[in-house]
């Protein structure tokens, strides 16, 4: 896109709340149930069915507002948003309009080392609609999702690039997951986003005609859709054609947006206060109690790890994106918190161990009881008592041999027992220094031309020598010690 143009982005995030039942009815909200099996008179829109507000959904919406520094209002109002569609049996959606539960918050994000504050206009409670599926034989409607409690989080148009939009969404998702109100699953649609995109010439403070992009179910789709749509709008404007305000769908396969319908305005929905629901009133002491329930949030945890452990930004983001991941890291870290060990342990757990785990039939929940033992394995490996090959063998054996059946009372958890067995089978490096010296000397003597080439300026041959020495030692040597000794002998010969 030409540097003469600036992209202006505002985001509307719909986050399903993790309540057991729907916002105004008793039907369950579990994902993946058979179609139309989780319904009740309210979500079906049956005549005479009256809504009863889910108190837990109110608490979760307030927590979201508190965590994003919004004002959480003691009084808010539910409204009817009127539109007709097959997956909305009542003919209207219960939402909030001019009196939402939360307003005027913000999130701080960082992109390429630069920090930025993004305003949050409002957070309001509403019920989700059902889901329609369209195919050659017609359309099908599943009302399991109808009535599931949502919060809609509307940002100010403060974002200026696709990268900033993704950074904002990642931070927001992490916050909602940390406070336990949303599971953060984009693919299942429990955390989904609509992007309002417009363009204007650099230096202008006038907002351009915006288009809303829907069907964004991954961070990559959000990034690609914003980039495409901004470029499309610039092409239209520069060609002299008028931009039409509309709702557009993102087509992942064709990597482009396509017109869906003209963009609705608030008056199109004929909002009015819901006559079946009184104003929502939250006592000040209740808000104070909820505020005290907030955990350490992702930004605060990243800051703590940065100050105490000296972790780099990529590692900080990976560790703190999911609360369970950070908690596992802390349990494994224990009281020995030197920065070098912390960095090494983070990589060990979430690269090396995770790589083996992902190829097995097990999950992190199976591993939790063995985090201390895994930390010991890491420390042995870091101290040179386990070679890379030995470590890989140990981990593969541990995940291959333990089962998921509960251990008998008084016996170790399955993974702990399997890890202990694998450690005993693999052993540790206890190499006689004289044997290693002899192996290094023998390998150098057996390959005089390669030794001469190394000394003549081909340092890449060091890998060849390390492999030969490890073969001589039958893998029972620390590669770091072998490398150091080879460098010394090859340089002094």
TORZA-266627 format. One record per residue (C-alpha): x, y, z; residue number from 1; residue in one letter. Coordinates in Angstrom, 3 decimals. Example, Ala and Ser with C-alpha at 12.3 -4.5 7.8 and 13.67 -1.06 7.14 Angstrom:
REM residues 2
@x 12.300&y -4.500&z 7.800&k 1&r a;
@x 13.670&y -1.060&z 7.140&k 2&r s;
//
This chain:
REM residues 493
@x 0.000&y 0.000&z 0.000&k 1&r x;
@x 1.235&y 3.496&z -0.804&k 2&r x;
@x 2.920&y 5.363&z 2.055&k 3&r x;
@x 0.592&y 8.292&z 1.336&k 4&r x;
@x -2.242&y 6.353&z 2.967&k 5&r x;
@x -2.908&y 5.426&z 6.583&k 6&r x;
@x -5.010&y 2.479&z 7.735&k 7&r x;
@x -7.489&y 3.057&z 10.549&k 8&r x;
@x -8.740&y -0.040&z 12.378&k 9&r x;
@x -11.285&y -0.628&z 15.102&k 10&r x;
@x -12.046&y -4.114&z 16.386&k 11&r x;
@x -15.205&y -5.708&z 17.751&k 12&r x;
@x -14.444&y -8.860&z 19.714&k 13&r x;
@x -17.184&y -11.323&z 20.640&k 14&r x;
@x -16.077&y -13.517&z 23.522&k 15&r x;
@x -18.302&y -16.316&z 24.785&k 16&r x;
@x -18.392&y -16.463&z 28.569&k 17&r x;
@x -17.540&y -19.742&z 30.271&k 18&r x;
@x -20.821&y -20.167&z 32.089&k 19&r x;
@x -22.478&y -23.554&z 32.504&k 20&r x;
@x -25.835&y -22.290&z 31.227&k 21&r x;
@x -27.118&y -19.710&z 28.779&k 22&r x;
@x -27.529&y -15.999&z 29.427&k 23&r x;
@x -31.301&y -16.040&z 29.931&k 24&r x;
@x -32.243&y -19.729&z 30.095&k 25&r x;
@x -31.262&y -23.042&z 31.743&k 26&r x;
@x -29.886&y -24.883&z 28.681&k 27&r x;
@x -26.197&y -25.945&z 28.893&k 28&r x;
@x -23.480&y -24.281&z 26.825&k 29&r x;
@x -20.970&y -27.113&z 26.226&k 30&r x;
@x -19.352&y -27.011&z 22.789&k 31&r x;
@x -19.751&y -29.938&z 20.384&k 32&r x;
@x -23.126&y -31.322&z 21.475&k 33&r x;
@x -25.459&y -32.785&z 18.805&k 34&r x;
@x -27.358&y -30.067&z 16.884&k 35&r x;
@x -30.348&y -28.557&z 18.681&k 36&r x;
@x -29.775&y -30.656&z 21.801&k 37&r x;
@x -28.934&y -27.714&z 24.089&k 38&r x;
@x -31.993&y -25.522&z 23.846&k 39&r x;
@x -34.658&y -24.152&z 26.171&k 40&r x;
@x -37.898&y -22.186&z 25.736&k 41&r x;
@x -36.048&y -18.845&z 25.816&k 42&r x;
@x -33.403&y -19.725&z 23.209&k 43&r x;
@x -36.120&y -21.320&z 21.045&k 44&r x;
@x -38.165&y -18.138&z 21.203&k 45&r x;
@x -41.292&y -19.945&z 22.383&k 46&r x;
@x -44.298&y -17.711&z 23.093&k 47&r x;
@x -44.532&y -16.663&z 26.721&k 48&r x;
@x -40.970&y -17.703&z 27.642&k 49&r x;
@x -39.396&y -15.055&z 29.882&k 50&r x;
@x -35.660&y -14.395&z 30.263&k 51&r x;
@x -33.924&y -14.861&z 33.627&k 52&r x;
@x -30.487&y -13.236&z 33.785&k 53&r x;
@x -27.464&y -15.470&z 34.518&k 54&r x;
@x -25.673&y -13.859&z 37.500&k 55&r x;
@x -22.371&y -15.582&z 36.720&k 56&r x;
@x -22.330&y -13.993&z 33.274&k 57&r x;
@x -22.679&y -10.581&z 34.913&k 58&r x;
@x -19.707&y -11.315&z 37.192&k 59&r x;
@x -17.584&y -12.413&z 34.235&k 60&r x;
@x -18.474&y -9.343&z 32.176&k 61&r x;
@x -17.551&y -7.112&z 35.105&k 62&r x;
@x -14.223&y -8.943&z 35.548&k 63&r x;
@x -13.439&y -8.328&z 31.876&k 64&r x;
@x -14.122&y -4.640&z 32.366&k 65&r x;
@x -12.002&y -4.430&z 35.506&k 66&r x;
@x -9.110&y -6.253&z 33.812&k 67&r x;
@x -9.170&y -3.811&z 30.878&k 68&r x;
@x -9.373&y -0.721&z 33.130&k 69&r x;
@x -12.941&y 0.100&z 32.169&k 70&r x;
@x -15.467&y 1.842&z 34.339&k 71&r x;
@x -17.877&y -0.888&z 35.431&k 72&r x;
@x -21.234&y 0.769&z 35.918&k 73&r x;
@x -23.448&y 0.030&z 38.865&k 74&r x;
@x -26.480&y 0.383&z 36.592&k 75&r x;
@x -26.862&y -0.825&z 32.984&k 76&r x;
@x -29.807&y -1.650&z 30.734&k 77&r x;
@x -30.673&y -4.528&z 28.397&k 78&r x;
@x -32.172&y -3.710&z 25.005&k 79&r x;
@x -33.750&y -5.568&z 22.141&k 80&r x;
@x -31.780&y -5.497&z 18.896&k 81&r x;
@x -34.338&y -6.300&z 16.222&k 82&r x;
@x -33.502&y -8.218&z 13.061&k 83&r x;
@x -34.890&y -11.267&z 11.330&k 84&r x;
@x -32.758&y -14.288&z 10.578&k 85&r x;
@x -33.402&y -18.026&z 10.763&k 86&r x;
@x -30.917&y -18.616&z 13.586&k 87&r x;
@x -32.619&y -16.007&z 15.813&k 88&r x;
@x -36.061&y -17.483&z 16.599&k 89&r x;
@x -37.287&y -14.573&z 18.737&k 90&r x;
@x -36.730&y -12.088&z 15.908&k 91&r x;
@x -34.546&y -9.993&z 18.203&k 92&r x;
@x -31.333&y -10.340&z 20.161&k 93&r x;
@x -31.118&y -9.266&z 23.795&k 94&r x;
@x -28.108&y -6.981&z 24.030&k 95&r x;
@x -27.097&y -3.670&z 25.595&k 96&r x;
@x -27.142&y -0.390&z 23.690&k 97&r x;
@x -26.866&y 3.068&z 25.241&k 98&r x;
@x -26.284&y 1.848&z 28.827&k 99&r x;
@x -23.635&y -0.917&z 28.624&k 100&r x;
@x -22.078&y -2.532&z 31.663&k 101&r x;
@x -18.521&y -1.257&z 30.973&k 102&r x;
@x -17.094&y 1.802&z 29.215&k 103&r x;
@x -13.895&y 3.808&z 28.668&k 104&r x;
@x -11.091&y 1.296&z 29.199&k 105&r x;
@x -7.778&y 0.647&z 27.464&k 106&r x;
@x -5.125&y -1.919&z 26.650&k 107&r x;
@x -1.394&y -1.336&z 26.281&k 108&r x;
@x 0.343&y -3.202&z 23.472&k 109&r x;
@x 3.859&y -3.325&z 22.027&k 110&r x;
@x 4.807&y -3.762&z 18.358&k 111&r x;
@x 8.438&y -3.769&z 17.189&k 112&r x;
@x 9.534&y -2.434&z 20.560&k 113&r x;
@x 7.143&y 0.533&z 20.495&k 114&r x;
@x 4.360&y 0.689&z 23.084&k 115&r x;
@x 0.882&y 1.970&z 22.329&k 116&r x;
@x -2.326&y 2.499&z 24.268&k 117&r x;
@x -5.545&y 1.350&z 22.560&k 118&r x;
@x -8.822&y 2.672&z 23.870&k 119&r x;
@x -11.776&y 0.408&z 24.620&k 120&r x;
@x -15.057&y 2.171&z 23.954&k 121&r x;
@x -17.363&y -0.306&z 25.654&k 122&r x;
@x -17.989&y -3.847&z 26.789&k 123&r x;
@x -21.565&y -5.021&z 26.728&k 124&r x;
@x -23.423&y -8.225&z 27.509&k 125&r x;
@x -25.528&y -9.964&z 24.899&k 126&r x;
@x -26.765&y -13.382&z 23.848&k 127&r x;
@x -25.243&y -15.225&z 20.908&k 128&r x;
@x -27.304&y -16.249&z 17.885&k 129&r x;
@x -27.610&y -19.777&z 16.509&k 130&r x;
@x -25.568&y -21.098&z 13.620&k 131&r x;
@x -26.723&y -21.629&z 10.041&k 132&r x;
@x -25.084&y -24.064&z 7.623&k 133&r x;
@x -25.703&y -23.634&z 3.916&k 134&r x;
@x -25.249&y -26.362&z 1.313&k 135&r x;
@x -26.537&y -27.578&z -2.054&k 136&r x;
@x -29.515&y -29.270&z -0.408&k 137&r x;
@x -30.615&y -26.207&z 1.532&k 138&r x;
@x -29.862&y -24.575&z 4.878&k 139&r x;
@x -29.737&y -26.088&z 8.357&k 140&r x;
@x -30.045&y -24.247&z 11.662&k 141&r x;
@x -28.411&y -25.335&z 14.932&k 142&r x;
@x -29.691&y -23.426&z 17.960&k 143&r x;
@x -27.216&y -24.832&z 20.482&k 144&r x;
@x -25.308&y -21.539&z 20.357&k 145&r x;
@x -28.446&y -19.365&z 20.575&k 146&r x;
@x -28.516&y -17.688&z 23.963&k 147&r x;
@x -24.907&y -18.460&z 24.909&k 148&r x;
@x -23.631&y -15.443&z 26.901&k 149&r x;
@x -21.256&y -13.101&z 25.104&k 150&r x;
@x -19.385&y -9.944&z 25.855&k 151&r x;
@x -18.724&y -7.654&z 22.909&k 152&r x;
@x -15.552&y -5.605&z 23.383&k 153&r x;
@x -15.415&y -2.587&z 21.078&k 154&r x;
@x -12.111&y -0.787&z 20.618&k 155&r x;
@x -11.540&y 2.813&z 19.604&k 156&r x;
@x -10.233&y 3.241&z 16.008&k 157&r x;
@x -6.713&y 3.589&z 17.421&k 158&r x;
@x -4.994&y 0.794&z 15.504&k 159&r x;
@x -2.928&y 1.669&z 12.439&k 160&r x;
@x -1.660&y -1.653&z 11.099&k 161&r x;
@x -2.521&y -5.339&z 10.911&k 162&r x;
@x 0.395&y -6.031&z 13.265&k 163&r x;
@x -1.054&y -3.690&z 15.886&k 164&r x;
@x -4.465&y -5.323&z 15.504&k 165&r x;
@x -3.029&y -8.793&z 16.096&k 166&r x;
@x -0.990&y -7.564&z 19.091&k 167&r x;
@x -4.154&y -6.065&z 20.606&k 168&r x;
@x -6.131&y -9.264&z 20.061&k 169&r x;
@x -3.390&y -11.472&z 21.503&k 170&r x;
@x -3.203&y -9.308&z 24.620&k 171&r x;
@x -6.987&y -9.197&z 24.995&k 172&r x;
@x -7.321&y -12.943&z 24.491&k 173&r x;
@x -4.629&y -13.632&z 27.095&k 174&r x;
@x -6.379&y -11.379&z 29.631&k 175&r x;
@x -9.751&y -13.068&z 29.156&k 176&r x;
@x -8.164&y -16.521&z 29.493&k 177&r x;
@x -6.222&y -15.473&z 32.625&k 178&r x;
@x -9.337&y -14.228&z 34.407&k 179&r x;
@x -11.204&y -17.405&z 33.456&k 180&r x;
@x -14.082&y -15.855&z 31.509&k 181&r x;
@x -13.239&y -17.164&z 28.010&k 182&r x;
@x -11.333&y -20.159&z 26.611&k 183&r x;
@x -9.693&y -18.152&z 23.797&k 184&r x;
@x -10.541&y -20.674&z 21.071&k 185&r x;
@x -10.703&y -18.889&z 17.706&k 186&r x;
@x -11.330&y -22.031&z 15.672&k 187&r x;
@x -14.450&y -22.950&z 17.672&k 188&r x;
@x -15.671&y -19.354&z 17.531&k 189&r x;
@x -15.695&y -18.714&z 21.274&k 190&r x;
@x -13.293&y -15.807&z 20.681&k 191&r x;
@x -14.023&y -14.107&z 17.386&k 192&r x;
@x -13.427&y -10.725&z 15.868&k 193&r x;
@x -14.920&y -8.340&z 13.319&k 194&r x;
@x -12.538&y -5.708&z 11.947&k 195&r x;
@x -13.685&y -2.237&z 10.893&k 196&r x;
@x -11.174&y -0.950&z 8.345&k 197&r x;
@x -10.895&y 2.412&z 6.600&k 198&r x;
@x -8.117&y 4.392&z 4.954&k 199&r x;
@x -7.240&y 8.070&z 4.863&k 200&r x;
@x -4.358&y 10.153&z 3.597&k 201&r x;
@x -1.462&y 10.519&z 6.016&k 202&r x;
@x -1.910&y 13.680&z 8.061&k 203&r x;
@x -5.692&y 13.743&z 7.788&k 204&r x;
@x -7.826&y 13.497&z 10.915&k 205&r x;
@x -11.012&y 12.697&z 9.001&k 206&r x;
@x -12.132&y 9.065&z 9.161&k 207&r x;
@x -12.732&y 7.386&z 5.813&k 208&r x;
@x -15.604&y 5.140&z 4.783&k 209&r x;
@x -15.283&y 1.939&z 6.783&k 210&r x;
@x -16.001&y -1.642&z 5.894&k 211&r x;
@x -16.565&y -4.367&z 8.451&k 212&r x;
@x -14.821&y -7.697&z 7.822&k 213&r x;
@x -16.338&y -10.886&z 9.217&k 214&r x;
@x -15.399&y -14.595&z 9.173&k 215&r x;
@x -12.032&y -14.070&z 10.867&k 216&r x;
@x -11.183&y -17.239&z 12.806&k 217&r x;
@x -7.406&y -17.010&z 13.235&k 218&r x;
@x -4.798&y -14.355&z 13.886&k 219&r x;
@x -3.345&y -15.016&z 10.446&k 220&r x;
@x -6.758&y -14.466&z 8.823&k 221&r x;
@x -7.166&y -11.211&z 10.740&k 222&r x;
@x -3.753&y -9.973&z 9.641&k 223&r x;
@x -4.205&y -10.974&z 5.995&k 224&r x;
@x -7.761&y -9.628&z 5.767&k 225&r x;
@x -6.809&y -6.195&z 7.112&k 226&r x;
@x -3.843&y -5.914&z 4.747&k 227&r x;
@x -5.965&y -6.939&z 1.755&k 228&r x;
@x -8.926&y -4.721&z 2.622&k 229&r x;
@x -6.796&y -1.622&z 3.203&k 230&r x;
@x -5.076&y -2.121&z -0.152&k 231&r x;
@x -8.445&y -2.681&z -1.860&k 232&r x;
@x -9.852&y 0.532&z -0.447&k 233&r x;
@x -6.832&y 2.529&z -1.599&k 234&r x;
@x -7.216&y 1.116&z -5.119&k 235&r x;
@x -10.893&y 2.110&z -5.178&k 236&r x;
@x -10.252&y 5.652&z -3.931&k 237&r x;
@x -7.294&y 6.240&z -6.231&k 238&r x;
@x -9.368&y 5.060&z -9.204&k 239&r x;
@x -11.871&y 7.819&z -8.477&k 240&r x;
@x -14.713&y 5.476&z -7.491&k 241&r x;
@x -16.720&y 5.983&z -4.292&k 242&r x;
@x -16.181&y 3.615&z -1.384&k 243&r x;
@x -19.370&y 1.913&z -0.199&k 244&r x;
@x -19.849&y 1.250&z 3.503&k 245&r x;
@x -20.558&y -2.450&z 3.724&k 246&r x;
@x -20.020&y -5.712&z 5.549&k 247&r x;
@x -17.520&y -7.983&z 3.809&k 248&r x;
@x -16.536&y -11.609&z 4.315&k 249&r x;
@x -12.971&y -12.864&z 4.359&k 250&r x;
@x -12.422&y -15.760&z 1.944&k 251&r x;
@x -9.422&y -17.685&z 3.271&k 252&r x;
@x -9.061&y -19.871&z 0.161&k 253&r x;
@x -9.049&y -16.907&z -2.246&k 254&r x;
@x -7.255&y -14.592&z 0.220&k 255&r x;
@x -9.617&y -11.694&z -0.388&k 256&r x;
@x -12.669&y -9.971&z 1.021&k 257&r x;
@x -16.027&y -10.098&z -0.735&k 258&r x;
@x -19.131&y -7.957&z -0.303&k 259&r x;
@x -21.801&y -9.512&z 1.926&k 260&r x;
@x -24.334&y -6.726&z 2.506&k 261&r x;
@x -24.574&y -3.004&z 3.109&k 262&r x;
@x -23.341&y -2.013&z 6.567&k 263&r x;
@x -26.081&y -1.588&z 9.120&k 264&r x;
@x -26.353&y 1.419&z 11.413&k 265&r x;
@x -27.781&y 1.419&z 14.935&k 266&r x;
@x -31.142&y 2.786&z 13.782&k 267&r x;
@x -31.566&y -0.209&z 11.464&k 268&r x;
@x -31.940&y -2.440&z 14.525&k 269&r x;
@x -34.666&y -0.345&z 16.219&k 270&r x;
@x -33.149&y -0.708&z 19.686&k 271&r x;
@x -35.432&y -0.233&z 22.678&k 272&r x;
@x -35.188&y -1.299&z 26.357&k 273&r x;
@x -36.248&y -4.900&z 26.875&k 274&r x;
@x -39.579&y -4.796&z 28.731&k 275&r x;
@x -39.007&y -8.251&z 30.252&k 276&r x;
@x -35.730&y -7.315&z 31.985&k 277&r x;
@x -35.308&y -4.658&z 34.682&k 278&r x;
@x -32.143&y -2.509&z 34.743&k 279&r x;
@x -29.073&y -4.446&z 35.876&k 280&r x;
@x -27.868&y -3.056&z 39.211&k 281&r x;
@x -24.530&y -4.066&z 40.794&k 282&r x;
@x -23.811&y -3.037&z 44.386&k 283&r x;
@x -20.498&y -1.194&z 44.990&k 284&r x;
@x -19.393&y -3.778&z 47.554&k 285&r x;
@x -20.001&y -6.534&z 44.990&k 286&r x;
@x -17.778&y -4.743&z 42.468&k 287&r x;
@x -15.085&y -4.410&z 45.138&k 288&r x;
@x -15.257&y -8.150&z 45.835&k 289&r x;
@x -14.963&y -8.971&z 42.140&k 290&r x;
@x -12.042&y -6.577&z 41.721&k 291&r x;
@x -10.194&y -8.422&z 44.495&k 292&r x;
@x -10.653&y -11.684&z 42.564&k 293&r x;
@x -8.493&y -10.537&z 39.636&k 294&r x;
@x -5.320&y -12.635&z 39.277&k 295&r x;
@x -1.919&y -11.418&z 38.117&k 296&r x;
@x -2.531&y -10.408&z 34.504&k 297&r x;
@x -0.289&y -11.299&z 31.517&k 298&r x;
@x 1.449&y -7.903&z 31.277&k 299&r x;
@x 2.280&y -7.926&z 34.993&k 300&r x;
@x 3.607&y -11.480&z 34.777&k 301&r x;
@x 5.754&y -10.636&z 31.753&k 302&r x;
@x 7.142&y -7.638&z 33.627&k 303&r x;
@x 7.958&y -9.792&z 36.660&k 304&r x;
@x 9.698&y -12.438&z 34.570&k 305&r x;
@x 11.595&y -9.738&z 32.683&k 306&r x;
@x 12.858&y -8.132&z 35.895&k 307&r x;
@x 13.536&y -11.280&z 37.908&k 308&r x;
@x 14.638&y -13.762&z 35.232&k 309&r x;
@x 15.954&y -11.618&z 32.380&k 310&r x;
@x 13.914&y -13.484&z 29.772&k 311&r x;
@x 13.758&y -12.213&z 26.185&k 312&r x;
@x 10.501&y -10.870&z 24.739&k 313&r x;
@x 9.695&y -13.916&z 22.586&k 314&r x;
@x 10.114&y -16.258&z 25.561&k 315&r x;
@x 8.084&y -13.914&z 27.770&k 316&r x;
@x 5.212&y -13.903&z 25.295&k 317&r x;
@x 5.247&y -17.657&z 24.828&k 318&r x;
@x 5.330&y -18.380&z 28.565&k 319&r x;
@x 2.709&y -15.823&z 29.565&k 320&r x;
@x 0.217&y -16.320&z 26.726&k 321&r x;
@x -1.501&y -19.142&z 28.638&k 322&r x;
@x -1.726&y -19.119&z 32.462&k 323&r x;
@x -1.260&y -22.901&z 32.699&k 324&r x;
@x 1.980&y -22.654&z 30.714&k 325&r x;
@x 3.395&y -19.989&z 33.021&k 326&r x;
@x 2.315&y -21.891&z 36.130&k 327&r x;
@x 4.018&y -25.063&z 34.889&k 328&r x;
@x 7.185&y -23.097&z 34.221&k 329&r x;
@x 7.155&y -21.627&z 37.728&k 330&r x;
@x 6.592&y -25.010&z 39.367&k 331&r x;
@x 9.481&y -26.515&z 37.417&k 332&r x;
@x 11.713&y -23.498&z 38.091&k 333&r x;
@x 11.358&y -23.786&z 41.864&k 334&r x;
@x 13.635&y -21.612&z 43.977&k 335&r x;
@x 16.682&y -21.669&z 41.684&k 336&r x;
@x 15.880&y -18.631&z 39.558&k 337&r x;
@x 19.164&y -17.665&z 37.956&k 338&r x;
@x 18.470&y -16.113&z 34.512&k 339&r x;
@x 20.593&y -18.616&z 32.549&k 340&r x;
@x 18.792&y -21.578&z 34.096&k 341&r x;
@x 15.396&y -19.936&z 33.646&k 342&r x;
@x 15.999&y -19.327&z 29.919&k 343&r x;
@x 17.330&y -22.846&z 29.422&k 344&r x;
@x 14.468&y -24.458&z 31.366&k 345&r x;
@x 11.813&y -22.546&z 29.404&k 346&r x;
@x 13.295&y -23.768&z 26.126&k 347&r x;
@x 13.686&y -27.294&z 27.496&k 348&r x;
@x 10.045&y -27.554&z 28.597&k 349&r x;
@x 8.236&y -25.828&z 25.766&k 350&r x;
@x 10.447&y -26.801&z 22.846&k 351&r x;
@x 12.186&y -30.096&z 23.597&k 352&r x;
@x 9.690&y -31.705&z 26.007&k 353&r x;
@x 6.671&y -30.256&z 24.176&k 354&r x;
@x 7.989&y -31.624&z 20.882&k 355&r x;
@x 8.080&y -35.178&z 22.253&k 356&r x;
@x 4.781&y -34.738&z 24.081&k 357&r x;
@x 2.979&y -33.579&z 20.927&k 358&r x;
@x 3.973&y -36.801&z 19.159&k 359&r x;
@x 2.569&y -38.950&z 21.975&k 360&r x;
@x -0.965&y -39.739&z 23.081&k 361&r x;
@x -0.582&y -37.690&z 26.255&k 362&r x;
@x -1.195&y -34.108&z 27.376&k 363&r x;
@x 0.466&y -31.685&z 29.750&k 364&r x;
@x -2.055&y -32.728&z 32.406&k 365&r x;
@x -0.380&y -36.160&z 32.417&k 366&r x;
@x 3.011&y -34.520&z 32.933&k 367&r x;
@x 2.116&y -32.089&z 35.730&k 368&r x;
@x 3.015&y -34.445&z 38.571&k 369&r x;
@x 6.473&y -34.930&z 37.053&k 370&r x;
@x 7.520&y -31.283&z 36.587&k 371&r x;
@x 10.052&y -31.427&z 39.436&k 372&r x;
@x 11.556&y -34.609&z 37.994&k 373&r x;
@x 11.729&y -33.035&z 34.535&k 374&r x;
@x 13.540&y -30.051&z 36.038&k 375&r x;
@x 16.098&y -32.467&z 37.493&k 376&r x;
@x 16.551&y -34.068&z 34.071&k 377&r x;
@x 17.083&y -30.608&z 32.587&k 378&r x;
@x 19.705&y -29.765&z 35.203&k 379&r x;
@x 21.563&y -33.020&z 34.540&k 380&r x;
@x 21.538&y -32.327&z 30.814&k 381&r x;
@x 22.677&y -28.734&z 31.343&k 382&r x;
@x 25.483&y -29.947&z 33.611&k 383&r x;
@x 26.717&y -32.291&z 30.887&k 384&r x;
@x 25.616&y -35.505&z 32.575&k 385&r x;
@x 23.248&y -36.296&z 29.697&k 386&r x;
@x 24.108&y -35.973&z 26.033&k 387&r x;
@x 21.509&y -34.691&z 23.583&k 388&r x;
@x 21.040&y -38.230&z 22.307&k 389&r x;
@x 20.610&y -39.607&z 25.813&k 390&r x;
@x 18.111&y -36.884&z 26.654&k 391&r x;
@x 16.051&y -37.580&z 23.544&k 392&r x;
@x 16.045&y -41.317&z 24.304&k 393&r x;
@x 15.003&y -40.669&z 27.896&k 394&r x;
@x 12.058&y -38.432&z 26.950&k 395&r x;
@x 10.805&y -40.699&z 24.191&k 396&r x;
@x 10.891&y -43.711&z 26.515&k 397&r x;
@x 9.094&y -41.832&z 29.304&k 398&r x;
@x 6.214&y -40.784&z 27.063&k 399&r x;
@x 6.040&y -44.142&z 25.295&k 400&r x;
@x 5.802&y -46.296&z 28.412&k 401&r x;
@x 3.512&y -44.487&z 30.837&k 402&r x;
@x -0.222&y -45.019&z 30.686&k 403&r x;
@x -3.137&y -42.872&z 31.792&k 404&r x;
@x -4.564&y -45.219&z 34.391&k 405&r x;
@x -4.529&y -43.826&z 37.897&k 406&r x;
@x -1.720&y -45.126&z 40.059&k 407&r x;
@x -2.524&y -47.101&z 43.197&k 408&r x;
@x -2.592&y -44.998&z 46.378&k 409&r x;
@x 0.913&y -44.552&z 47.717&k 410&r x;
@x 2.635&y -45.146&z 44.371&k 411&r x;
@x 4.054&y -42.497&z 42.040&k 412&r x;
@x 1.902&y -40.953&z 39.299&k 413&r x;
@x 2.213&y -42.850&z 35.981&k 414&r x;
@x 4.443&y -40.295&z 34.250&k 415&r x;
@x 6.702&y -39.910&z 37.301&k 416&r x;
@x 7.161&y -43.681&z 37.446&k 417&r x;
@x 7.812&y -43.893&z 33.696&k 418&r x;
@x 10.313&y -41.024&z 33.832&k 419&r x;
@x 12.133&y -42.667&z 36.742&k 420&r x;
@x 12.358&y -45.940&z 34.817&k 421&r x;
@x 13.664&y -44.183&z 31.711&k 422&r x;
@x 16.269&y -42.262&z 33.726&k 423&r x;
@x 17.537&y -45.489&z 35.267&k 424&r x;
@x 17.732&y -47.163&z 31.845&k 425&r x;
@x 19.586&y -44.287&z 30.165&k 426&r x;
@x 21.905&y -43.524&z 33.069&k 427&r x;
@x 24.232&y -40.533&z 33.164&k 428&r x;
@x 27.580&y -39.688&z 31.682&k 429&r x;
@x 30.398&y -40.803&z 33.951&k 430&r x;
@x 33.280&y -40.716&z 31.522&k 431&r x;
@x 36.844&y -41.433&z 32.526&k 432&r x;
@x 38.855&y -38.338&z 31.580&k 433&r x;
@x 41.681&y -40.575&z 30.404&k 434&r x;
@x 39.325&y -42.518&z 28.106&k 435&r x;
@x 38.066&y -39.299&z 26.536&k 436&r x;
@x 41.620&y -38.014&z 26.054&k 437&r x;
@x 42.578&y -41.259&z 24.354&k 438&r x;
@x 39.514&y -41.193&z 22.074&k 439&r x;
@x 40.220&y -37.604&z 20.964&k 440&r x;
@x 43.881&y -38.381&z 20.257&k 441&r x;
@x 42.948&y -41.534&z 18.330&k 442&r x;
@x 40.392&y -39.734&z 16.137&k 443&r x;
@x 42.793&y -36.879&z 15.303&k 444&r x;
@x 45.540&y -39.374&z 14.476&k 445&r x;
@x 43.171&y -41.378&z 12.253&k 446&r x;
@x 42.142&y -38.340&z 10.179&k 447&r x;
@x 45.272&y -36.278&z 9.527&k 448&r x;
@x 43.974&y -34.632&z 6.323&k 449&r x;
@x 40.808&y -33.389&z 8.055&k 450&r x;
@x 42.887&y -32.162&z 10.994&k 451&r x;
@x 45.132&y -30.233&z 8.617&k 452&r x;
@x 42.107&y -28.769&z 6.846&k 453&r x;
@x 40.613&y -27.634&z 10.184&k 454&r x;
@x 43.837&y -25.890&z 11.104&k 455&r x;
@x 43.978&y -24.422&z 7.615&k 456&r x;
@x 40.700&y -22.546&z 8.028&k 457&r x;
@x 37.800&y -24.993&z 7.836&k 458&r x;
@x 36.210&y -24.799&z 11.308&k 459&r x;
@x 33.083&y -26.595&z 10.049&k 460&r x;
@x 35.073&y -29.846&z 10.270&k 461&r x;
@x 34.755&y -29.692&z 14.040&k 462&r x;
@x 31.348&y -31.345&z 13.715&k 463&r x;
@x 32.949&y -34.257&z 11.866&k 464&r x;
@x 35.472&y -34.774&z 14.673&k 465&r x;
@x 32.808&y -34.543&z 17.387&k 466&r x;
@x 30.801&y -37.255&z 15.624&k 467&r x;
@x 33.839&y -39.527&z 15.383&k 468&r x;
@x 34.714&y -39.082&z 19.060&k 469&r x;
@x 31.100&y -39.716&z 20.141&k 470&r x;
@x 31.161&y -42.906&z 18.090&k 471&r x;
@x 34.376&y -43.979&z 19.824&k 472&r x;
@x 32.804&y -43.267&z 23.206&k 473&r x;
@x 29.565&y -45.059&z 22.224&k 474&r x;
@x 27.581&y -41.900&z 22.940&k 475&r x;
@x 28.718&y -41.795&z 26.553&k 476&r x;
@x 30.317&y -38.367&z 26.403&k 477&r x;
@x 29.207&y -34.790&z 26.749&k 478&r x;
@x 29.283&y -33.130&z 23.342&k 479&r x;
@x 30.283&y -29.792&z 24.916&k 480&r x;
@x 33.271&y -31.382&z 26.666&k 481&r x;
@x 34.221&y -33.220&z 23.467&k 482&r x;
@x 34.035&y -29.991&z 21.463&k 483&r x;
@x 36.179&y -28.075&z 23.962&k 484&r x;
@x 38.842&y -30.825&z 24.089&k 485&r x;
@x 38.954&y -31.157&z 20.304&k 486&r x;
@x 39.431&y -27.417&z 19.866&k 487&r x;
@x 42.259&y -27.487&z 22.361&k 488&r x;
@x 44.034&y -30.478&z 20.786&k 489&r x;
@x 43.538&y -29.415&z 17.169&k 490&r x;
@x 44.762&y -25.908&z 17.890&k 491&r x;
@x 47.829&y -27.051&z 19.820&k 492&r x;
@x 48.955&y -29.760&z 17.414&k 493&r x;
//
